[in-house]
């Protein structure tokens, strides 16, 4: 399979694929067995493409996604920047009390320069785990993966591979034939 890395092409394909993606999302949402079975496939797809897509050549997530830091992430960042955590929060974040975390107060991420993270070793948990496909089962995060479809070449290509999977195609056919 040809891996798409061009973010402009990905954004256009995302616009063109809204209905198709919604149908697949609904299938996964309504069929937990299918979503569970996709875990291994998605992990395999991810392993197949991850070496071909370099995040530092893209950085779109740092420009488009809400940057979330947990309390422990703020402490680590404060130590690295040699500032107190209250000053870090005041300067860069809004407290999101409902979820006990902090959301960056500007976009793109203030720590991104030339598609590279200037605090890479000290970045937040969400940033470390993104695109999540190697740290969480797909059946638990597929809605987030679909949200990232238009901004993350890894999410985009994994979903495209999933659409071409014979089990998914069969399930879609069964759904249409029902």
N, C-alpha and C positions, 0 to 999 in steps of 0.2 A: 504494500500500500504506500502511496505517496503521502508523505507527511506535510501538512500545510503549516507554514511558520509565519507567513505574511499576515500581520494583524489586520491590515485593511481588507484583505480578502476574507479573513475570518469574520470580521464585522459584517461584511456584505452577505456572506453565506448565512450568518446568524439571522439577518433580516429575512432572507429568502426561505429559511427553514423553520420559521416560527410554528406553523401548523404541524409539521412533521415532528418537531421536538416536543411540542405539547402532547401529541398523541403518544409518543414514547414515554414521556414523563407520567402521563395518566396510566399507561399500562403498568409501569413499575410501581406506581403509587397504589394501584388497585390489586396487584398480584404480588404478595409478599414472597411467594415461592420463586417467581421469576426474578424479583429483586435480589433475593438471597443467592440464586444461581449465578447472577451477574457478578457477584463478588470475585470469584476466581478469574472469570474472563477479564474483568476490568483490571485486576492486578496484573494479569499476563499482558494485556494491551499496554498498560502503563510501563511495565518493565521493557517492553519492546520499543517504546518510543522515547523514554526519558533521556537516554543518552544522545538522542538526535535533536533535542530541543534544549537550548541553553537559556535559562531564565534571564541571565545578564544581557542577552541580546534582545530582550523584549522589555521587561520591567512594567508591562501594562497593568499588572495587579497593583503595583505601587501608585499608579496614577488613577485607577478606577475603583478600587475596592476600599471600603472603610477599613482603616488601620486600627486594630484593636489590641490593646495591651492589658494584661492581667496585673494585679497589684504587685506580684513578685517580679514581673517584667519591668515595671517602673523602678523598683528598687535596684535592679541590675543595671538599668540604663543610667540611673542617677549616679551610681558608683563609677560607672565608666566615664560619664561626662564630668565627674567631680562636682556635682551640684546636689543640693538636697532635693528629695523627691517632691516636696510641695512646689518648689520652683519649676521642676520639670513638668509637673501636672499643669501648673498655671501657664507655662509657656507653650506647651504643645498639645494638651489634651482637654477633653471634657469628661467629667465623671458620669458614667452610665450606671447609676446606682441599682437599677432594676436587675442588672446582670452582674453587678459587682466587678466592673471592669472600666477601662478608660478608652475613649475613642479619640483619635487624632482630630484636632480642630481645624485642619486644613487638608486640602487635596490639590496636588499629589503629595505624597509623603515628603515631609521636610528633610528626611534623611536620605532621600534618593538623589544621587548626582550621576549624570551620564549613564543611566540605567543600572547603576550599582548602588548597593546599600552601604552607606558610610558607617553604619553601626552593625554590620552583618553579624559579628560574633555576639552582639548584645541585643539583637532584634527580639521582638515579642514572640510569644508562643504561637500565635496565629500565623505570623510570617514564617516562622520555622517550619510549621506543619503544612503550609500551603505547597502544593495543590491538594493535600490531604489524602491522595490516593494510595500512598504507601503507609499511612498511619491509622487509617480508619476504614472499616468495611464500607464498600460502595452502597450497600443496602441502607446504611445509616446516614449517608451524606449525599445521595444522588440529587436531591433538590439543590444543594449548594453547587454541585458540579454543573448542573444545567444553568444555574445563575452565572457561572463562570465561563460558559460556552462561548460567549462573544468577546471575552477579554483574555482568555488563557489558552494558548496553543495546545497545551497538554489536555485540558478539559475538552476542547473542541475535537481534537483527534481521537481521544478515547470514546467520546460519544459517537463520532462518525464510524468508528470501528464497531461499536456496539450495534449501531443501526444495520450494519452489514452481517451481523452474526446470525447464523442459521436458526438458532433457537429463538431469537427475538423475531426474526422474520416469520417463523412458524407461528409463534404466539400472536403476532399481529394478524396473520392470515386466519387463525382460529377465531380471533376476536371479530374480524370482519365477517366471517362465515357464520357466526353465531346468531 
